[in-house]
Amino acid sequence: MPTKKDAGEDDELRRNPYEVLGIPCSSTDQEIKSAYRRMALRYHPDKNPNDPVAADMFKEITFAYDVLSDPETRRQYDTTASEVVGTENEDIELDLSSLGAVNTIFAALFNKLGVQIKTTVSANLLETALNGTVTTLPLAVGQAVSRKVEKQSAHFYSVTLTEEEAQDGLICKVQSSAKNKFKLLYFDQEESGGLSLALQEDSKKTGKLSTAGLYFFGFPVYRFDHRVNSRALSRDPETGFFKRLDAFQPFEITELKAGSHVFAVYGDNFFKSVSYTLEIFSSAPFLNEKESLRSTEAQIVSKRTELLKFESEYHEVFAQFTEMASKCAGEVQEIDELLKRRNEICAAYTTFPPTKQGSSKNRSWSKGKSKKKSSLLMEPREEGEVTVREEDGVKKKKWYKFS
């Protein structure tokens, strides 16, 4: 059964097809094929039923072979793939618009395998927005719009709030029934007329949809990046548990003032355009939901603090347990040695000579000889009559006269 270490928990193993197959970069086509067959047989789902680690490893093996078995794909990987996924720094995000076709293909393939590839909004688009040369579509509060945006492009929307609407609170939500990847953006308006990115929320798959939302209620509302927790769990499940709520952080902006505000939907797919529906509406009809959210998130924040304390207590108790377990093992070993020594001492108290163990043949011969000696038995019957039992078991009667 493969272990987590065998399955390539390390990100570098997952990214490098040569290491996945356990071969050097100079391997021949035949060596690649042999390594693939050997490892595919080892981690095949039929041989490892109900083992998700083996299943993930089998996917990586298959992908590695797909990359390296084709000469052209292998050449492209050798020259470009490391540029896409060669960094272990989780804080670095990729601008897909600057990768080029080949690098984008590899990024998409690795993302499909589960490698966490963080993307950023195109630098060119942000520069255009900062220069104030983007086109915005005005929307009214309560209005929804459905459109399709190209990958690494954005649709900009402006909404104007009254004092009452700003006080009531605002919600901006986007969803994609095709489960496309996108980013929901909010921009601050500069005095120069340009737009600077202030908030960004990546879409998440929820059921049959991918969704993202920004909430402006006048009190802190939190976001939760599940990818951070997934990375922590994959490295160390024990530590990952205590770090589970570290990614639960508040949005930087809690309320909007009266006036004009700009939102945008950014297409974050690798190749396809993004179909979406955007809606901006007042939170006034959702007073109960707002209070429930506020209460629940406060409990989560409290639980996060409790986890920090619990982690400290856990490690302290675990250290004590480890020490006691080690002491227990030592005591058991010492007791066993003392009992063994006692038995040896007791066995030494004897006046009998050591028993000599003969061969099985000699023991059989001695046993037979003993039987022969005792084979003649005289059984008294009547006066002057005895019964003699011969070796062959036949009884004979003999008469003797007594004077």
C-alpha positions, 0 to 999 in steps of 0.5 A: 500500500503506498504511503503519502510519501510514495504518492509524492506529497511534495509539490516538486514531485507533482510538478516534475514528470521525470521525478514522478516516473523516477527517471533522469532527464536523459532517459531514453524513450524505452526507459520512459515506457518501462518506468511508466509501466512499472509505476502504473502497475504499482499504483493502478486503482484496481490494485489499490481500491478505495485508496485516494493517494494511489489514485492521485499518484496514478493520475500524475503517472499518466500525465507524466507519461503523456508529457514525456512519451511524445518527443515534441511535448517533451521538448516543450516541457523541458524548455518551458514548463519549469517557467510556469510551475517552477516556483514553490513560493505560494505568494507568487501569482501568474499573469496568464495573459503573459504566459504564451500558448505553450506555457498556458497549456502546461499551466492548465494541465497541472491545474487539472492535476490539482496543483494550486496555480494562483492567477492575477489580473492582467497587468495590462488591464490594470494599467488601462484601468489606472489610466481611466480608459476603460468603458463602464456600463451603468447599472441601477441597484437591483438590476442584473445583467448576463454576458460573456467575457473573454479570458483575461479580459474584464467587463466594468460596471458602475452603480450610483448609490443614494445616502439611504442605499449606502446606509442599507448596505449593498451586495454584488454577486456573480455566478456562472452556470457553466462553472467558469472561473472568474474574478469579481473586482471592486475599484477605487476611483482616483482623483485623476479619474483612473481606477485602482484595484481595491478588492478581489474575490475569486470564484468558487464552485458551489454545487452546479455553479461557480460564484463570488460575492462582495458584501458591504454591510457596515461591519466586517464580513469575512472571506475564506480561501479554502486553497490555503487550508488544502495546502496546509493539510496536504503537507501535514494533516495534524498542523493543517487542522490547527491552521484551518481558520487562518485563511478566514480573514475580513474584507478590507472594505466594509461599507460604501459611501453615497456616490458612484462605484465601479465593479468588474468581472474578469475572465479567469479561464485558461482558454475559454470565454466566461459566461456569467450573471451579475447582480447588484442589490440592496441588503435591506430585505435581508436584515435577519440574514445579515445578523445571522452572518454577523453572529456566525462569523463572530463565532468562527473568529472566536473558534479561531482564537480557541484553536490557537490555544488548543494547539498549544495545549495539544502539543504540550500534552502530546509531548507528555504522552510521547515521554510517558509512552517511551517510559512505558516501553522502557519499563516493560523491557526492564520487567521482561529482563528481570523475569527472565533473569529470575527464571534462569536463577530458579532453573540453576537450583537443582541436584539432577545431572543435566539431561542428555538428549539422545537421538530419536533412533536410540530412544526408539531402540531403548523403548523397544528393548524395554518392551522385550524385557517386560514381555514375559509375564506370568499370570497365576491362575489355579494351583500349579498352573501359570500363564506365560505371555510370549513376545508374540502375544500368544498365551501358553499354559504350563503345569508344574507339580509341587511336592 
